[in-house]
Amino acid sequence: MTTTTDGFRARLGRFGVWLAPAPVLGATPAALEREQVARIEALGFGSVWVGEGAHGPKEIFAHLALLLAATDRLLVGSGIARVGNRTPAAMQAGAATLAEAFPGRLLLGLGVGITANTGDPQDPQVPAARATSDASPVAVMRRYLDAMTAAADTDAAAGGLAAPFPRLLAALGPRMLALARDHADGAHPFSVPVAHTALAREILGPDKLLVPEQVILDEPDPTAARALARRHLAAGSPTSPYTRNLRRLGYGDDDFAHGGSDRLIDDRFAHGDPAALARRLTEHLDAGADSVLIRVPAPTLNAAVDTLARLADALPDASLPQHI
């Protein structure tokens, strides 16, 4: 089941916010989250997205409900809800419940993640990200989406309440992007340079939603910013899907040596003063993004929102949708 995306595209706004589930949000009390997400809404950002780990720290639908209830018009997205954490029927029911309670404000980002594998690989109700070591993420996601659609059809036939919500896939490679085009409502790529946004739009076509994430470093000195970025890059796995995606985009061994080449760092991380950060974010829009999610590495939620407040004035028409 896919939905029309036009209404959501018109309300997303050019810029949204991606908040790290751990360690920042996992250690943030609900009252403080309500306060800070209300600040984000007041600053003019169109959406807030949160994710979940394999074992928390916060259950995604309860978390999304908290953020939706704390705001009036902000769109709220899962970036991502992990398919290994719940069955397709449970995923469909959780999203449908929030979509009906908060019409037009929920976006469901879905991803395979990396989770222990258990159960029958042919059973779409098995809550496992990868049911077998040879099951590709694309095959797992395809079965999962089909099972979600079947659950939605069953609920509708039983008279259940229905409200539309887009399904966006954590898509990096061409096959997952094609699945997002053909069996979902778009893509939510993570850890990608502008070149990937252009490629993703080419594969998705003009009608699907494209909502990439971009890390910003509020540091005007290039040397200091690159040193900070290299610490972030070093924390990732050399075999992660993000690294593989960067290699697919043409970054080679020299780019990954010694903590990352300046080319890789500058393409992957936005850094500089607010005007420079705004230029990088706008490049994603020019490459085909419907909205760009800003991620601020910060020790606390308050600190991240303080950085967003400094950036907001430099963003061009931050509260306005990209496509009207």
Secondary structure, DSSP 8 states (H G I E B T S, - for coil): -----HHHHHHH-SEEEEE-TTTTGGGS-HHHHHHHHHHHHHTT--EEEE--BTTBSS-HHHHHHHHHHT-SS-EEEES-EEGGGS-HHHHHHHHHHHHHHSTT-EEEEEE-------S-TT-TTS--S-SSTTS-HHHHHHHHHHHHHHHHHHHHHTT-------EEE---SHHHHHHHHHHSSEE---S--HHHHHHHHHHH-SSSEE--EEEEE----HHHHHHHHHHHHHTS-TTSHHHHHHHHTT--HHHHGGG--HHHHHHHEEESSHHHHHHHHHHHHHTT-S-EEEE---SSHHHHHHHHHHHHTTSTTTTS-S--
